[in-house]
Amino acid sequence: MENTINKTSLFFLICLQYLFSPTLSQFSLPCNDEDKQILLQVKKEFRNPSLFSTWNANTDCCNSWRFVSCNNDLRLGRVSSLSFDNVNEITGQIPPTIGNLTYLKVLRFSRLPNLIGPIPETITRLPDLEVFTITQNKKLSGSMPNFSDQMKSVGTIELYSNSFTGTIPSSLSLVPNLFRLDLSSNKLTGSIPVSFGSFKRNVDLKLMNNKLSGTIPRSLAQADLLGLDVSGNQFTGDVSFILGGTRLNDFIIRQNHFKFDFTNVRLSQNLGIIDIAHNEIYGSIPKEIGQLPVLQTIDFSYNQLCGPIPSSLKQFNSSAFAHNKCLCGAPLPPCK
């Protein structure tokens, strides 16, 4: 009897190992047929290029198809990742059919020189998507789509270095768990939506090198910002109220038309980068800047600052203070 029990226990353990072993499950789960048919339609919409030769109806899409990975949790065999990077053969528009891959967690289109057109709005409703990366595709154009609060899992949205035009969709603030938003190096116009003040999850916001203008909305002071980079735009007015954000690490506003008094701004103790170069900022450098515990990089050049540089900043290069109205003291010449 005891021997029978031991054999039964051993068989049970082997079954558990089979079910939960990443190696075994990876090659044992067949691709979900519905997902396979969707991918075959995607291949068709991309005009059946040769690089999709592995996408064959008679093979398993989870284990042998290029660009495709599957989610084996609970032995589902559903497509969880679709990633295209640095291939010239992909031409045409992003197929809206991809929006039917409801278990998709990662979607990446990067460095595809022949990808054209806009982002289909069907993709912005994928409920399980966690990483949404469409970058460095210079022929992708048109307005950015509206986003949905159905995207409850997405934390990263990267849409940089394309040719998108129009305004920033205010609907991005509906994405509840977003912590990284990078829309830089496009041709976006308008200003930052007031609704972005509702970001509450340590958001790193990158909007540099667009054609954005106007003032920064005061509502952004209520956002839980980890970093702000709006460099290389045409913003005006005051943005100093962002500097007091509790968690703020990076504050990069260079090459705009900001104009405010720098003298008495409140500063986050977590600031590691302060770059305000090439603006119209006046007043003096706050003495408290030298006491920031993790400060590593500063650039105050090409502004209208005046007065003595705090002695605690003398270790920085003189170029960080150059071309101001009347800054003086180390590392610049002594004050008179």
TACOR-V800372 format. One record per residue. PSI is psi in whole degrees, 0 to 359 (none if undefined). OMEGA is omega in whole degrees, -180 to 180 (* if undefined). D_FIRST is the distance of its C-alpha to the first C-alpha in whole Angstrom. Layout:
PSI:OMEGA:D_FIRST / PSI:OMEGA:D_FIRST
This chain:
314:-179:0 / 321:180:4 / 322:179:5 / 318:179:5 / 317:180:6 / 319:179:9 / 321:179:10 / 318:179:11 / 317:-180:12 / 318:180:14 / 320:179:15 / 318:179:17 / 321:179:19 / 319:179:20 / 319:179:21 / 317:179:23 / 320:180:25 / 318:-177:26 / 322:-170:27 / 356:177:29 / 124:179:30 / 322:-177:34 / 313:-178:34 / 315:-176:32 / 331:-178:33 / 323:-175:36 / 2:-177:36 / 343:-176:34 / 124:175:36 / 150:178:38 / 137:176:42 / 130:-174:42 / 324:179:45 / 315:178:47 / 321:179:48 / 316:-180:48 / 324:177:51 / 316:-180:52 / 323:177:53 / 327:175:54 / 322:176:57 / 316:178:57 / 317:180:58 / 318:-179:60 / 337:173:62 / 9:175:62 / 30:172:64 / 52:178:61 / 161:-175:62 / 334:-178:61 / 350:175:59 / 22:-177:56 / 333:179:56 / 346:179:52 / 85:-175:52 / 134:-177:51 / 340:-177:50 / 1:179:48 / 169:-176:46 / 123:-173:44 / 336:-179:46 / 328:-170:43 / 349:-175:42 / 358:-178:46 / 131:178:49 / 145:178:51 / 357:-171:52 / 136:170:49 / 155:-177:46 / 159:178:43 / 117:-177:41 / 7:177:37 / 134:180:36 / 24:176:34 / 42:-177:34 / 320:-176:37 / 34:-180:39 / 148:-179:42 / 122:-177:45 / 343:-178:46 / 133:175:49 / 112:-170:52 / 115:178:54 / 125:-176:57 / 123:170:59 / 54:174:62 / 129:-177:62 / 338:-171:66 / 342:179:65 / 121:-180:64 / 162:178:67 / 196:-175:67 / 161:175:66 / 123:-176:63 / 127:176:61 / 338:-180:61 / 333:-180:58 / 332:179:56 / 351:177:56 / 356:178:53 / 81:-167:50 / 348:178:49 / 8:-176:46 / 129:178:49 / 327:-178:49 / 128:175:51 / 122:-175:54 / 125:170:57 / 105:-175:60 / 137:175:62 / 52:178:65 / 95:-169:65 / 345:-177:69 / 13:175:69 / 130:-175:67 / 172:172:70 / 188:-177:70 / 178:173:68 / 125:178:65 / 137:-176:64 / 341:179:63 / 330:-178:60 / 331:-174:58 / 14:176:59 / 10:-178:57 / 118:-170:53 / 334:-176:51 / 358:-176:49 / 131:-180:51 / 323:-179:51 / 121:-178:53 / 102:-173:57 / 114:174:59 / 99:-168:62 / 150:172:64 / 44:176:67 / 91:-168:68 / 343:180:71 / 358:173:72 / 129:-172:70 / 189:-178:72 / 179:-180:73 / 152:173:72 / 146:-177:69 / 166:170:67 / 148:-180:66 / 159:-172:62 / 150:175:60 / 358:173:58 / 342:180:55 / 68:-173:55 / 346:-176:53 / 343:-172:51 / 130:177:53 / 332:-176:54 / 124:171:57 / 113:180:60 / 114:-180:62 / 38:-173:64 / 159:175:67 / 49:170:69 / 204:178:70 / 39:-179:73 / 143:180:72 / 182:180:75 / 194:-176:76 / 165:176:75 / 126:-179:71 / 123:177:69 / 339:-179:69 / 347:176:66 / 334:180:64 / 348:178:64 / 341:-178:62 / 109:-164:59 / 334:-174:57 / 23:-179:55 / 130:176:58 / 352:175:58 / 120:178:60 / 115:-178:63 / 107:179:65 / 21:-172:68 / 160:175:70 / 52:169:72 / 206:178:73 / 39:-176:76 / 144:179:75 / 179:-177:78 / 200:-178:79 / 187:178:77 / 130:-180:74 / 139:177:72 / 329:-177:73 / 344:180:69 / 349:175:68 / 349:-179:68 / 358:177:65 / 127:-174:63 / 19:-175:61 / 58:176:58 / 55:-174:60 / 133:171:62 / 109:-171:63 / 116:-178:66 / 117:-177:68 / 19:-171:71 / 158:174:73 / 54:170:75 / 202:176:76 / 36:-178:79 / 151:-176:78 / 185:-178:81 / 193:180:82 / 158:176:81 / 127:-177:77 / 138:179:76 / 335:-180:76 / 336:-177:73 / 341:176:71 / 338:180:72 / 348:-180:69 / 151:179:66 / 77:-174:64 / 132:172:65 / 326:178:63 / 149:176:66 / 124:175:69 / 107:178:71 / 23:-176:74 / 154:176:76 / 38:176:78 / 202:-178:79 / 35:-180:82 / 153:179:81 / 174:173:84 / 207:-173:84 / 134:175:82 / 9:-175:78 / 337:-178:78 / 343:177:76 / 331:-172:73 / 340:-179:73 / 1:-180:72 / 132:-171:69 / 319:-174:66 / 1:-172:64 / 124:177:67 / 314:-173:66 / 130:178:68 / 102:-174:72 / 110:-176:74 / 17:-173:77 / 154:175:79 / 57:171:81 / 203:177:82 / 36:179:85 / 144:-179:84 / 111:179:86 / 165:179:85 / 120:-176:86 / 351:-166:84 / 311:-170:85 / 30:-179:83 / 148:177:80 / 138:-172:77 / 135:173:74 / 138:178:70 / 354:180:69 / 5:-176:66 / 126:175:69 / 335:180:69 / 127:171:71 / 110:-179:74 / 105:-178:76 / 17:-173:79 / 153:175:82 / 56:173:84 / 202:179:85 / 39:-174:88 / 135:-174:86 / 184:-176:89 / 204:-180:89 / 168:179:87 / 126:179:84 / 134:-180:82 / 331:-176:82 / 340:-178:78 / 322:-179:77 / 344:180:77 / 3:179:75 / 126:-169:72 / 334:-176:69 / 16:-179:68 / 127:-179:71 / 328:-173:71 / 131:173:73 / 152:171:76 / 109:-180:79 / 11:-172:82 / 160:176:85 / 55:173:87 / 203:180:88 / 35:-178:90 / 153:-176:89 / 161:175:91 / 179:-176:91 / 141:174:90 / 129:178:86 / 135:-176:84 / 335:-180:84 / 354:-180:80 / 8:-174:80 / 345:180:82 / 347:-180:80 / 154:-178:79 / 148:-178:82 / 333:-180:85 / 338:179:84 / 347:-177:82 / 0:-172:85 / 156:174:88 / 53:171:90 / 180:-174:90 / 307:-179:93 / 46:174:94 / 147:180:91 / 167:-178:92 / 157:-175:90 / 135:10:88 / 5:174:86 / 174:177:90 / 154:-178:93 / 153:175:94 / 146:-180:95 / none:*:99
